[in-house]
């Protein structure tokens, strides 16, 4: 057995952990995409059925299912969830960047 592994605790945002420049936005989009996918799966909707139900193009649902999220704004994804009859509540927390860089929360 190889013991060369080092356990590192993440920040809770994998995009930040990998140094992505817009980590918080990417994290928010990923969370919203996961909720959209769960909603489609729970209701047994294909991308075409979701398109008929919501008026949102099936290609958009396909991009969400395939985690190609760069062209989606957060408000667009919230709108898609609303069209799927999901209630949305957004909670925003602000922290100084200095505190995040120092590991202080």
N, C-alpha and C positions, 0 to 999 in steps of 0.2 A: 504494500500500500504506500502511495506517495503522499507525504505530509507537507508538500510545498504550497498548500493552499492557505491564503490569508482571508479571513472573514472580514468583510467591510460592510458596515451598515449603511444602507442608502438613505437618501434624504426624503424618500416618499415620492419623488418625482424622477423617474428614470431618465427623462430627457435632460434634466438638470445634472444628474449624475454623470451623463456622457458629454456634458459641456455644450449642449445645444443652445444657440443664441436666444431663441424664443421658447424656452422650456415651459414656461407657465401656460402659454397659449397652446402649445402642442399637447400638454397634459390635459387641458380643458377639452380640446377637440377629441382626444382619445377617450375621455370619460363619456362625452356626449355620444360618440360613435358606438361605444359599448352599449349604452342605453338604447340607442336606435336598433342595434342588432338584436338585443334581448327582447325588445318589443316586437320586432318582426318575427322572431323565433317563437315567442310565446303565443302569438296570434296565428302562427303557421302561414305567414305571408311570403310569397315570392316577391322578387323585385318588381315584376310586372303587375302583380296584384296590388302591391303597395303604391305603384304609380297610378293605377285606376282609382284607388281609394283616396289618394292625397293630391294628385295632380303634379307630384314631384317626379321628375324623370327617372325611369328605371335605372338609367346609367348612373345617376347620382347615388341611388341605393347600392348599386354594384360597387362604386368607388368606396363607399363607406364600408361595405362588407369586406373589401380587400385592403382596408386601412390606407387608402390613398386619399389623405385628408388635407393636403396642402392648399387646395383651392377652396376649401370650405371656411367660411367665417363662423365664429361662434354663434352669432345671431341667426345665421342660415340654419345651422344644426338645431338650434332651439325651435325655430319655425317648423322644421321637419317633424320634430317631436310633438309639437302642438298639433300639427296636421294628423298625427297618429293618435290624437286624443289623449296625450299624456300631459298631466299637470307639471309645470316646471317651477321650481323654487331655486333661486340662485343665491348663494351666500359667498360674499367676497371678503377675504381677509387681506389686510395690508401689513407687510413687514418691511423694515428697511433692508436694503441690499447689504449693508455693512453687517447687520445681524446674521443674515443668511450665510455670508461668506465666512464669518467667524464661527458658525455652528451654533449661534445663540438664537433661541426661538422665543 
